[in-house]
Amino acid sequence: MSMIRLTEPHSLGELVIVKSLLESNGIPYVVHHEHVSSLYPGVPFLGTKVMIDSVDLSRAELLLSRLRLEVRDVSGQA
């Protein structure tokens, strides 16, 4: 099993959504620095990282691509 970084959520809410998507699709994961980043916010090297097995990468990226469209879309509409 070769663990690789899938994503680095920018908020606790985003982390909860990512974990929920992975769990509901049967993709095992590990979260590095899940609670440390809340103790030291803004320290870049303590950012939360979601790690998955490399064999699950394409499936997980497909799931998160739909999430990124919803969460990170900054179109000019207000």
Secondary structure, 3 states (H helix, E strand, C coil): CCEEEEECCCCHHHHHHHHHHHHHCCCCEEEECCCHHHHCCCCHHHCCEEEEEHHHHHHHHHHHHHHHHHHCCCCCCC
